[in-house]
Amino acid sequence: MNSVKGDVERFSILKTTDTGGNTALHCAVSCENRQIIQTILSKVPLAAAKELMLMQNKSHQNIYDIAREKTCEDTIAHLNHDHKPTQADQQEQISIKQRVSLH
């Protein structure tokens, strides 16, 4: 049970954002810091890692958008391919956002 509680606490901390809506993962990608990216993603379960990767900042950018903008897609490609969100994951994230905005 402590492991689950630890995962939830870690995930909650990793979802914390700055004034621009950037998480630590957004910042790590922006700085092209592969070690930090891997460390962050290795600390949470796969579903949580996917959610972190799809989180958008206030400019509506997820980490893939930032990587493309910085032309550092090799930083993202460096990640374990199991973490890469699928089209279904992205659709689920959109669906969640739509449900939340209805409330």
All heavy atoms as an XYZ file, in Angstrom:
807
protein
N       0.815     -1.189      0.000
C       0.000      0.000      0.000
C       0.864      1.260      0.000
O       0.529      2.236     -0.640
C      -0.922     -0.042      1.230
C      -1.956      1.037      1.241
S      -3.185      0.722     -0.035
C      -4.409      1.872      0.437
N       1.981      1.243      0.706
C       2.867      2.408      0.729
C       3.415      2.730     -0.647
O       3.649      3.882     -0.962
C       4.015      2.197      1.721
C       3.552      2.349      3.156
O       2.534      2.979      3.405
N       4.282      1.763      4.074
N       3.633      1.698     -1.464
C       4.141      1.914     -2.812
C       3.145      2.706     -3.643
O       3.514      3.626     -4.355
C       4.434      0.569     -3.483
O       4.828      0.776     -4.806
N       1.867      2.368     -3.536
C       0.826      3.083     -4.273
C       0.749      4.522     -3.793
O       0.687      5.453     -4.591
C      -0.543      2.369     -4.128
C      -1.654      3.222     -4.707
C      -0.505      1.003     -4.774
N       0.789      4.704     -2.477
C       0.745      6.052     -1.910
C       1.952      6.863     -2.385
O       1.827      8.032     -2.760
C       0.722      5.997     -0.387
C       0.599      7.356      0.256
C       0.545      7.254      1.762
C       0.479      8.645      2.372
N       0.505      8.593      3.825
N       3.116      6.241     -2.432
C       4.323      6.911     -2.902
C       4.206      7.311     -4.362
O       4.602      8.400     -4.753
N       3.627      6.421     -5.179
C       3.426      6.723     -6.606
C       2.489      7.911     -6.775
O       2.738      8.796     -7.590
C       2.855      5.519     -7.357
C       3.870      4.422     -7.597
O       5.085      4.682     -7.443
O       3.452      3.297     -7.937
N       1.414      7.929     -5.998
C       0.440      9.022     -6.096
C       1.086     10.342     -5.687
O       0.917     11.360     -6.363
C      -0.806      8.724     -5.225
C      -1.705      9.946     -5.104
C      -1.579      7.539     -5.795
N       1.849     10.333     -4.609
C       2.517     11.549     -4.151
C       3.542     12.036     -5.173
O       3.626     13.222     -5.466
C       3.187     11.310     -2.797
C       2.193     11.189     -1.658
C       2.842     10.814     -0.342
O       4.078     10.613     -0.294
O       2.096     10.703      0.646
N       4.326     11.109     -5.727
C       5.324     11.464     -6.737
C       4.650     12.066     -7.961
O       5.074     13.089     -8.487
C       6.124     10.225     -7.160
C       7.551     10.218     -6.705
C       8.320      9.081     -7.338
N       7.662      7.789     -7.279
C       7.786      6.924     -6.283
N       8.543      7.200     -5.262
N       7.166      5.772     -6.311
N       3.568     11.428     -8.397
C       2.854     11.907     -9.574
C       2.269     13.290     -9.314
O       2.343     14.177    -10.164
C       1.767     10.911     -9.977
C       1.061     11.273    -11.243
C       1.771     11.508    -12.411
C      -0.311     11.372    -11.278
C       1.125     11.841    -13.589
C      -0.964     11.701    -12.450
C      -0.249     11.937    -13.595
N       1.734     13.488     -8.138
C       1.166     14.795     -7.782
C       2.235     15.881     -7.831
O       2.007     16.971     -8.371
C       0.547     14.724     -6.386
O       0.058     15.978     -6.011
N       3.390     15.593     -7.317
C       4.493     16.556     -7.333
C       4.940     16.837     -8.761
O       5.172     17.979     -9.138
C       5.680     16.047     -6.479
C       5.300     16.088     -5.003
C       6.943     16.860     -6.737
C       6.258     15.347     -4.096
N       5.016     15.798     -9.584
C       5.472     15.969    -10.963
C       4.462     16.720    -11.824
O       4.810     17.257    -12.866
C       5.799     14.613    -11.589
C       7.036     13.929    -11.010
C       7.182     12.525    -11.572
C       8.284     14.754    -11.286
N       3.204     16.787    -11.384
C       2.185     17.538    -12.114
C       2.177     19.021    -11.723
O       1.479     19.812    -12.348
C       0.804     16.931    -11.857
C       0.595     15.620    -12.585
C      -0.743     14.988    -12.282
C      -1.894     15.843    -12.711
N      -3.201     15.189    -12.507
N       2.966     19.384    -10.730
C       3.053     20.776    -10.308
C       3.602     21.615    -11.459
O       4.521     21.204    -12.155
C       3.974     20.913     -9.081
O       3.448     20.092     -8.036
C       4.063     22.343     -8.602
N       3.029     22.805    -11.645
C       3.443     23.653    -12.756
C       3.930     25.017    -12.283
O       3.581     25.473    -11.201
C       2.281     23.877    -13.751
O       1.197     24.521    -13.069
C       1.801     22.569    -14.348
N       4.695     25.654    -13.145
C       5.126     27.027    -12.879
C       4.062     27.988    -13.420
O       2.989     27.547    -13.860
C       6.516     27.294    -13.486
C       6.557     27.186    -15.004
O       5.491     27.167    -15.659
O       7.672     27.130    -15.551
N       4.340     29.266    -13.424
C       3.349     30.249    -13.861
C       2.997     30.109    -15.344
O       1.937     30.551    -15.768
C       3.830     31.690    -13.593
O       5.088     31.880    -14.250
C       3.970     31.956    -12.119
N       3.851     29.474    -16.115
C       3.582     29.241    -17.532
C       2.890     27.915    -17.793
O       2.653     27.544    -18.934
N       2.586     27.193    -16.710
C       1.934     25.888    -16.857
C       2.893     24.764    -17.187
O       2.483     23.669    -17.526
N       4.187     25.016    -17.069
C       5.201     24.005    -17.382
C       5.481     23.127    -16.176
O       5.673     23.619    -15.069
C       6.498     24.683    -17.820
C       6.331     25.437    -19.111
O       6.000     24.868    -20.134
N       6.529     26.751    -19.054
N       5.529     21.830    -16.427
C       5.930     20.880    -15.400
C       7.461     20.733    -15.447
O       8.109     21.262    -16.355
C       5.309     19.498    -15.669
O       5.823     19.004    -16.913
C       3.789     19.548    -15.702
N       7.984     19.983    -14.517
C       9.424     19.710    -14.537
C       9.804     18.997    -15.837
O      10.878     19.233    -16.392
C       9.813     18.857    -13.335
N       8.900     18.172    -16.345
C       9.172     17.459    -17.596
C       9.225     18.430    -18.777
O      10.106     18.313    -19.625
C       8.122     16.371    -17.829
C       8.355     15.440    -19.003
C       9.712     14.725    -18.897
C       7.233     14.415    -19.098
N       8.312     19.392    -18.831
C       8.371     20.419    -19.879
C       9.736     21.120    -19.842
O      10.369     21.321    -20.875
C       7.292     21.497    -19.662
C       5.915     21.113    -20.047
N       5.005     20.641    -19.120
C       5.273     21.149    -21.233
C       3.865     20.410    -19.737
N       4.002     20.700    -21.025
N      10.157     21.487    -18.639
C      11.429     22.208    -18.486
C      12.616     21.342    -18.887
O      13.544     21.829    -19.543
C      11.584     22.701    -17.050
S      10.339     23.933    -16.583
N      12.581     20.072    -18.518
C      13.676     19.170    -18.871
C      13.778     19.009    -20.391
O      14.876     19.017    -20.944
C      13.475     17.807    -18.206
N      12.639     18.898    -21.068
C      12.646     18.781    -22.528
C      13.143     20.082    -23.139
O      13.954     20.077    -24.068
C      11.252     18.400    -23.070
C      11.200     18.518    -24.587
C      10.890     16.988    -22.635
N      12.671     21.202    -22.613
C      13.092     22.503    -23.134
C      14.602     22.686    -23.024
O      15.229     23.266    -23.904
C      12.363     23.610    -22.374
O      12.705     24.863    -22.891
N      15.169     22.152    -21.954
C      16.629     22.254    -21.740
C      17.380     21.082    -22.369
O      18.604     21.001    -22.262
C      16.934     22.301    -20.249
S      16.327     23.782    -19.444
N      16.630     20.161    -22.990
C      17.212     18.982    -23.624
C      18.038     18.138    -22.646
O      19.084     17.603    -22.990
C      18.039     19.369    -24.840
C      17.238     20.126    -25.884
C      18.058     20.518    -27.085
O      18.702     19.641    -27.672
O      18.060     21.722    -27.420
N      17.536     18.009    -21.425
C      18.242     17.261    -20.399
C      17.692     15.836    -20.328
O      16.746     15.549    -19.612
C      18.110     17.966    -19.051
C      19.031     17.396    -18.020
O      19.246     16.179    -17.972
N      19.579     18.248    -17.186
N      18.309     14.952    -21.105
C      17.840     13.561    -21.201
C      17.861     12.844    -19.863
O      16.986     12.029    -19.585
C      18.675     12.803    -22.213
C      18.471     13.286    -23.620
C      19.327     12.508    -24.580
N      19.158     13.028    -25.918
C      19.750     12.517    -26.964
N      20.555     11.486    -26.834
N      19.551     13.044    -28.156
N      18.849     13.101    -19.052
C      18.958     12.416    -17.771
C      17.763     12.761    -16.880
O      17.170     11.874    -16.262
C      20.268     12.781    -17.074
C      20.462     12.025    -15.774
C      21.797     12.345    -15.129
O      22.599     13.093    -15.659
N      22.029     11.764    -13.970
N      17.393     14.021    -16.831
C      16.248     14.431    -16.018
C      14.956     13.852    -16.600
O      14.096     13.380    -15.857
C      16.145     15.971    -15.909
C      17.373     16.540    -15.193
C      14.866     16.384    -15.214
C      17.526     16.113    -13.744
N      14.815     13.878    -17.917
C      13.625     13.316    -18.561
C      13.465     11.853    -18.163
O      12.396     11.426    -17.720
C      13.708     13.443    -20.099
C      13.672     14.914    -20.516
C      12.576     12.659    -20.766
C      14.069     15.158    -21.965
N      14.525     11.087    -18.296
C      14.469      9.661    -17.954
C      14.189      9.460    -16.468
O      13.432      8.574    -16.097
C      15.758      8.965    -18.346
C      15.878      8.784    -19.836
C      17.156      8.063    -20.216
O      18.227      8.357    -19.690
N      17.047      7.133    -21.146
N      14.788     10.265    -15.631
C      14.576     10.136    -14.191
C      13.111     10.389    -13.849
O      12.493      9.620    -13.113
C      15.481     11.113    -13.404
O      16.841     10.789    -13.699
C      15.229     11.024    -11.917
N      12.549     11.463    -14.389
C      11.146     11.785    -14.116
C      10.237     10.646    -14.563
O       9.391     10.164    -13.807
C      10.729     13.101    -14.811
C      11.418     14.291    -14.140
C       9.210     13.260    -14.809
C      11.266     15.601    -14.903
N      10.409     10.187    -15.791
C       9.519      9.164    -16.338
C       9.703      7.801    -15.687
O       8.787      6.992    -15.670
C       9.681      9.076    -17.849
C       9.239     10.339    -18.597
C       9.532     10.204    -20.085
C       7.773     10.643    -18.359
N      10.868      7.562    -15.108
C      11.097      6.270    -14.457
C      10.513      6.222    -13.050
O      10.434      5.159    -12.453
C      12.593      5.964    -14.399
O      13.235      6.829    -13.477
N      10.089      7.357    -12.524
C       9.596      7.418    -11.144
C       8.095      7.205    -11.007
O       7.574      7.168     -9.901
C       9.955      8.770    -10.506
C      11.442      9.030    -10.425
C      12.142      8.006     -9.576
C      13.635      8.278     -9.501
N      14.369      7.202     -8.866
N       7.401      7.082    -12.136
C       5.946      6.908    -12.090
C       5.532      5.742    -12.979
O       6.257      5.374    -13.897
C       5.214      8.199    -12.529
C       5.443      9.321    -11.530
C       5.618      8.635    -13.917
N       4.359      5.162    -12.725
C       3.866      4.085    -13.589
C       3.659      4.576    -15.020
O       3.533      5.782    -15.269
C       2.521      3.709    -12.955
C       2.574      4.241    -11.567
C       3.466      5.438    -11.605
N       3.590      3.644    -15.950
C       3.483      3.967    -17.369
C       2.304      4.891    -17.671
O       2.459      5.875    -18.400
C       3.373      2.681    -18.195
C       3.259      2.853    -19.702
C       4.473      3.573    -20.260
C       3.086      1.500    -20.370
N       1.139      4.614    -17.120
C      -0.038      5.453    -17.393
C       0.207      6.889    -16.931
O      -0.160      7.845    -17.614
C      -1.274      4.888    -16.706
N       0.845      7.054    -15.774
C       1.144      8.389    -15.266
C       2.187      9.074    -16.138
O       2.099     10.281    -16.404
C       1.623      8.310    -13.819
N       3.166      8.313    -16.611
C       4.196      8.884    -17.486
C       3.557      9.392    -18.772
O       3.871     10.491    -19.237
C       5.265      7.842    -17.800
N       2.637      8.617    -19.325
C       1.952      9.050    -20.540
C       1.158     10.325    -20.292
O       1.157     11.235    -21.117
C       1.038      7.939    -21.062
C       1.790      6.802    -21.699
C       0.828      5.758    -22.231
C       1.562      4.632    -22.926
N       0.642      3.638    -23.491
N       0.491     10.378    -19.142
C      -0.281     11.584    -18.818
C       0.636     12.801    -18.698
O       0.329     13.882    -19.209
C      -1.075     11.394    -17.529
C      -1.964     12.579    -17.214
C      -2.857     12.379    -16.023
O      -3.131     11.219    -15.651
O      -3.282     13.395    -15.445
N       1.775     12.628    -18.040
C       2.736     13.730    -17.917
C       3.214     14.202    -19.287
O       3.369     15.394    -19.526
C       3.954     13.299    -17.098
C       3.799     13.275    -15.586
C       5.031     12.638    -14.956
C       3.570     14.666    -15.042
N       3.434     13.259    -20.183
C       3.944     13.598    -21.505
C       2.910     14.348    -22.343
O       3.261     15.104    -23.236
C       4.410     12.326    -22.219
C       5.604     11.695    -21.523
S       6.031     10.089    -22.172
C       7.009     10.586    -23.577
N       1.635     14.138    -22.029
C       0.569     14.798    -22.785
C       0.086     16.093    -22.141
O      -0.673     16.840    -22.760
C      -0.612     13.843    -22.964
C      -0.356     12.651    -23.874
C      -1.544     11.699    -23.842
C      -0.061     13.109    -25.281
N       0.519     16.357    -20.913
C       0.081     17.589    -20.251
C       0.500     18.800    -21.070
O       1.616     18.853    -21.578
C       0.686     17.689    -18.842
C      -0.015     16.825    -17.824
S       0.660     17.043    -16.160
C       0.178     18.735    -15.802
N      -0.402     19.737    -21.175
C      -0.117     20.946    -21.938
C       0.119     22.122    -20.998
O      -0.531     22.244    -19.964
C      -1.278     21.279    -22.870
C      -1.469     20.263    -23.962
C      -2.584     20.654    -24.913
O      -3.409     21.495    -24.609
N      -2.604     20.026    -26.069
N       1.051     22.973    -21.386
C       1.297     24.195    -20.631
C       0.287     25.257    -21.063
O      -0.627     24.973    -21.849
C       2.751     24.662    -20.796
C       3.107     24.971    -22.237
O       2.253     25.188    -23.091
N       4.405     24.986    -22.523
N       0.427     26.470    -20.583
C      -0.524     27.535    -20.913
C      -0.461     27.943    -22.385
O      -1.385     28.570    -22.890
C      -0.313     28.739    -20.005
C      -0.766     28.459    -18.584
C      -0.667     29.679    -17.706
C      -1.147     29.335    -16.301
N      -1.039     30.489    -15.406
N       0.598     27.554    -23.063
C       0.707     27.795    -24.509
C       0.162     26.608    -25.299
O       0.362     26.524    -26.510
C       2.174     28.039    -24.892
O       2.646     29.196    -24.271
N      -0.484     25.672    -24.588
C      -1.079     24.472    -25.191
C      -0.035     23.562    -25.823
O      -0.281     22.931    -26.851
C      -2.163     24.839    -26.205
C      -3.205     25.737    -25.644
N      -4.145     25.306    -24.733
C      -3.420     27.061    -25.809
C      -4.913     26.317    -24.382
N      -4.489     27.404    -25.010
N       1.150     23.499    -25.213
C       2.226     22.642    -25.718
C       2.472     21.486    -24.764
O       2.616     21.691    -23.555
C       3.525     23.435    -25.849
C       3.490     24.535    -26.872
C       4.797     25.289    -26.873
O       5.264     25.728    -25.825
N       5.385     25.439    -28.049
N       2.545     20.282    -25.321
C       3.019     19.160    -24.528
C       4.513     19.003    -24.823
O       5.084     19.797    -25.561
C       2.200     17.885    -24.805
C       2.317     17.402    -26.234
O       3.342     17.536    -26.887
N       1.231     16.827    -26.741
N       5.137     17.989    -24.269
C       6.594     17.883    -24.434
C       6.999     17.614    -25.880
O       8.072     18.024    -26.300
C       7.222     16.841    -23.491
C       6.712     15.437    -23.787
C       7.001     17.221    -22.044
C       7.496     14.352    -23.077
N       6.121     16.953    -26.635
C       6.442     16.702    -28.040
C       6.455     18.004    -28.833
O       7.292     18.206    -29.705
C       5.455     15.705    -28.650
C       5.573     14.341    -28.023
C       4.662     13.916    -27.063
C       6.621     13.496    -28.365
C       4.790     12.671    -26.474
C       6.754     12.253    -27.781
C       5.835     11.845    -26.828
O       5.970     10.625    -26.237
N       5.508     18.888    -28.518
C       5.464     20.191    -29.188
C       6.733     20.990    -28.889
O       7.314     21.612    -29.787
C       4.243     20.998    -28.721
C       2.932     20.307    -29.028
O       2.818     19.692    -30.108
O       2.017     20.382    -28.180
N       7.157     20.964    -27.643
C       8.368     21.695    -27.253
C       9.584     21.118    -27.962
O      10.428     21.851    -28.473
C       8.551     21.677    -25.719
C       7.418     22.478    -25.057
C       9.920     22.218    -25.316
C       7.352     22.321    -23.553
N       9.647     19.798    -28.018
C      10.785     19.152    -28.693
C      10.820     19.519    -30.174
O      11.884     19.816    -30.715
C      10.700     17.636    -28.516
N       9.650     19.515    -30.809
C       9.599     19.891    -32.231
C      10.002     21.350    -32.416
O      10.731     21.688    -33.346
C       8.198     19.661    -32.798
C       7.949     18.249    -33.249
C       6.652     18.114    -34.019
N       5.489     18.395    -33.184
C       4.898     17.506    -32.389
N       5.370     16.270    -32.332
N       3.850     17.820    -31.679
N       9.523     22.207    -31.532
C       9.845     23.631    -31.620
C      11.346     23.868    -31.483
O      11.916     24.722    -32.147
C       9.093     24.379    -30.513
C       9.275     25.867    -30.516
C       8.471     26.503    -29.411
O       7.279     26.783    -29.622
O       9.040     26.710    -28.311
N      11.974     23.100    -30.640
C      13.410     23.248    -30.409
C      14.221     22.396    -31.386
O      15.433     22.355    -31.300
C      13.750     22.863    -28.970
C      13.128     23.801    -27.949
C      13.589     23.490    -26.554
C      15.027     23.742    -26.302
N      15.570     25.048    -26.457
N      13.536     21.712    -32.275
C      14.162     20.776    -33.212
C      15.078     19.783    -32.494
O      16.187     19.501    -32.924
C      14.916     21.492    -34.356
O      15.991     22.258    -33.819
C      13.996     22.355    -35.179
N      14.589     19.280    -31.385
C      15.371     18.287    -30.621
C      14.555     17.014    -30.434
O      14.505     16.452    -29.356
C      15.816     18.860    -29.283
S      14.459     19.280    -28.176
N      13.900     16.579    -31.489
C      13.087     15.375    -31.390
C      13.918     14.157    -30.995
O      13.384     13.203    -30.458
C      12.333     15.119    -32.691
C      11.299     16.177    -32.921
C      10.060     15.657    -33.606
O       9.658     14.518    -33.352
O       9.517     16.421    -34.390
N      15.228     14.212    -31.228
C      16.060     13.092    -30.804
C      16.024     12.946    -29.287
O      16.195     11.864    -28.757
C      17.491     13.242    -31.299
C      18.171     14.488    -30.774
O      17.538     15.566    -30.790
O      19.332     14.389    -30.349
N      15.755     14.039    -28.576
C      15.615     13.974    -27.121
C      14.429     13.096    -26.767
O      14.529     12.225    -25.900
C      15.418     15.388    -26.522
O      16.559     16.171    -26.838
C      15.227     15.339    -25.026
N      13.320     13.296    -27.447
C      12.138     12.489    -27.196
C      12.340     11.073    -27.724
O      11.967     10.100    -27.079
C      10.893     13.131    -27.849
C      10.633     14.512    -27.251
C       9.667     12.242    -27.696
C      10.407     14.534    -25.768
N      12.939     10.928    -28.882
C      13.188      9.604    -29.449
C      14.077      8.776    -28.530
O      14.006      7.549    -28.534
C      13.819      9.735    -30.823
N      14.900      9.454    -27.751
C      15.799      8.789    -26.819
C      15.035      8.047    -25.727
O      15.525      7.086    -25.167
C      16.744      9.819    -26.207
C      17.732      9.255    -25.254
N      18.794      8.494    -25.653
C      17.812      9.340    -23.904
C      19.493      8.134    -24.596
N      18.914      8.632    -23.521
N      13.823      8.500    -25.450
C      13.016      7.856    -24.414
C      12.628      6.449    -24.851
O      12.524      6.157    -26.032
C      11.739      8.662    -24.157
C      11.950     10.072    -23.633
C      10.644     10.824    -23.642
C      12.556     10.034    -22.258
N      12.337      5.648    -23.885
C      11.848      4.303    -24.163
C      10.569      4.412    -24.967
O       9.638      5.106    -24.585
C      11.580      3.600    -22.824
C      11.168      2.177    -22.997
O      10.608      1.797    -24.021
N      11.419      1.389    -21.987
N      10.498      3.724    -26.105
C       9.332      3.845    -26.979
C       8.041      3.437    -26.288
O       6.964      3.827    -26.694
C       9.529      3.043    -28.272
C       9.460      1.567    -28.080
N      10.503      0.821    -27.595
C       8.449      0.706    -28.288
C      10.157     -0.436    -27.527
N       8.917     -0.545    -27.935
N       8.109      2.680    -25.202
C       6.902      2.289    -24.467
C       6.216      3.492    -23.825
O       5.039      3.433    -23.515
C       7.230      1.275    -23.373
C       7.630     -0.067    -23.947
O       7.279     -0.344    -25.108
O       8.301     -0.830    -23.235
N       6.958      4.572    -23.606
C       6.359      5.748    -22.987
C       5.629      6.629    -23.985
O       4.843      7.468    -23.603
C       7.429      6.596    -22.284
C       7.862      6.030    -20.992
N       9.136      5.574    -20.805
C       7.215      5.830    -19.830
C       9.252      5.131    -19.567
N       8.095      5.276    -18.967
N       5.908      6.456    -25.264
C       5.322      7.349    -26.260
C       3.808      7.145    -26.313
O       3.333      6.040    -26.517
C       5.926      7.115    -27.638
C       5.451      8.141    -28.641
C       6.232      8.089    -29.915
C       5.753      9.219    -30.819
N       6.495      9.246    -32.048
N       3.053      8.227    -26.145
C       1.598      8.102    -26.174
C       1.106      7.686    -27.550
O       1.612      8.136    -28.568
C       1.098      9.514    -25.863
C       2.272     10.267    -25.364
C       3.493      9.574    -25.873
N       0.124      6.821    -27.548
C      -0.492      6.394    -28.797
C      -1.584      7.380    -29.181
O      -1.955      8.254    -28.394
C      -1.118      5.004    -28.628
O      -2.170      5.115    -27.654
C      -0.097      3.970    -28.184
N      -2.124      7.224    -30.368
C      -3.247      8.063    -30.797
C      -4.413      7.896    -29.829
O      -5.098      8.857    -29.493
C      -3.665      7.680    -32.226
C      -4.739      8.564    -32.793
C      -4.239      9.968    -33.100
O      -3.057     10.170    -33.305
N      -5.137     10.914    -33.128
N      -4.634      6.664    -29.347
C      -5.712      6.407    -28.386
C      -5.475      7.172    -27.084
O      -6.414      7.711    -26.495
C      -5.828      4.912    -28.107
N      -4.223      7.231    -26.634
C      -3.895      7.994    -25.423
C      -4.222      9.468    -25.611
O      -4.770     10.114    -24.731
C      -2.406      7.862    -25.069
C      -2.014      6.455    -24.668
O      -2.839      5.758    -24.059
O      -0.877      6.077    -24.979
N      -3.876     10.004    -26.772
C      -4.126     11.415    -27.048
C      -5.618     11.687    -27.110
O      -6.094     12.684    -26.587
C      -3.424     11.847    -28.332
C      -1.914     11.834    -28.178
C      -1.175     12.097    -29.476
O      -1.716     11.951    -30.556
N       0.080     12.479    -29.348
N      -6.383     10.772    -27.720
C      -7.837     10.928    -27.786
C      -8.441     10.866    -26.385
O      -9.349     11.612    -26.067
C      -8.462      9.847    -28.669
C      -8.245     10.070    -30.144
C      -8.833     11.382    -30.607
O      -8.110     12.299    -30.941
N     -10.136     11.495    -30.601
N      -7.918      9.962    -25.545
C      -8.405      9.850    -24.173
C      -8.148     11.147    -23.411
O      -8.998     11.622    -22.667
C      -7.730      8.678    -23.461
C      -8.189      8.487    -22.039
C      -7.490      7.333    -21.347
O      -6.758      6.574    -22.012
O      -7.665      7.193    -20.139
N      -6.985     11.738    -23.599
C      -6.646     12.992    -22.936
C      -7.604     14.097    -23.374
O      -8.071     14.873    -22.550
C      -5.194     13.389    -23.253
C      -4.697     14.559    -22.466
C      -4.464     14.239    -21.009
O      -4.467     13.083    -20.605
N      -4.286     15.246    -20.208
N      -7.931     14.151    -24.659
C      -8.876     15.146    -25.166
C     -10.248     14.913    -24.544
O     -10.915     15.849    -24.108
C      -8.952     15.089    -26.710
C      -7.639     15.605    -27.305
C     -10.145     15.873    -27.244
C      -7.475     15.320    -28.788
N     -10.659     13.655    -24.470
C     -11.948     13.311    -23.891
C     -12.014     13.732    -22.422
O     -13.021     14.272    -21.964
C     -12.188     11.808    -24.025
O     -13.367     11.433    -23.381
N     -10.948     13.500    -21.679
C     -10.894     13.881    -20.264
C     -11.012     15.394    -20.149
O     -11.780     15.901    -19.327
C      -9.591     13.372    -19.605
C      -9.620     11.862    -19.471
C      -9.363     14.042    -18.249
C      -8.304     11.230    -19.110
N     -10.293     16.132    -20.967
C     -10.333     17.591    -20.925
C     -11.736     18.096    -21.227
O     -12.209     19.044    -20.616
C      -9.327     18.195    -21.896
C      -7.911     18.080    -21.433
C      -6.981     18.685    -22.434
C      -5.552     18.495    -21.959
N      -4.600     19.032    -22.916
N     -12.406     17.460    -22.179
C     -13.756     17.882    -22.533
C     -14.721     17.619    -21.380
O     -15.549     18.461    -21.082
C     -14.230     17.159    -23.799
C     -13.521     17.640    -25.035
C     -13.816     16.793    -26.267
O     -14.249     15.652    -26.163
N     -13.569     17.358    -27.436
N     -14.592     16.469    -20.723
C     -15.459     16.170    -19.578
C     -15.222     17.152    -18.448
O     -16.165     17.608    -17.825
C     -15.229     14.740    -19.096
C     -15.836     13.692    -20.004
C     -15.877     12.345    -19.338
N     -14.590     11.916    -18.829
C     -13.810     11.036    -19.413
N     -14.176     10.466    -20.525
N     -12.655     10.701    -18.883
N     -13.961     17.469    -18.192
C     -13.626     18.402    -17.112
C     -14.180     19.781    -17.420
O     -14.712     20.457    -16.545
C     -12.092     18.455    -16.900
C     -11.714     19.588    -15.983
C     -11.611     17.133    -16.330
N     -14.088     20.219    -18.666
C     -14.556     21.558    -19.019
C     -16.076     21.664    -18.960
O     -16.620     22.751    -18.857
C     -14.050     21.977    -20.401
O     -14.648     21.188    -21.398
N     -16.773     20.537    -18.993
C     -18.234     20.551    -18.896
C     -18.714     20.783    -17.469
O     -19.843     21.171    -17.249
C     -18.824     19.239    -19.429
C     -18.649     18.988    -20.925
C     -19.171     17.599    -21.279
C     -19.388     20.054    -21.732
N     -17.841     20.535    -16.508
C     -18.239     20.675    -15.097
C     -18.007     22.054    -14.576
O     -17.262     22.817    -14.823
C     -17.486     19.661    -14.236
C     -17.854     18.251    -14.590
N     -19.093     17.725    -14.356
C     -17.154     17.276    -15.203
C     -19.126     16.484    -14.788
N     -17.953     16.193    -15.308
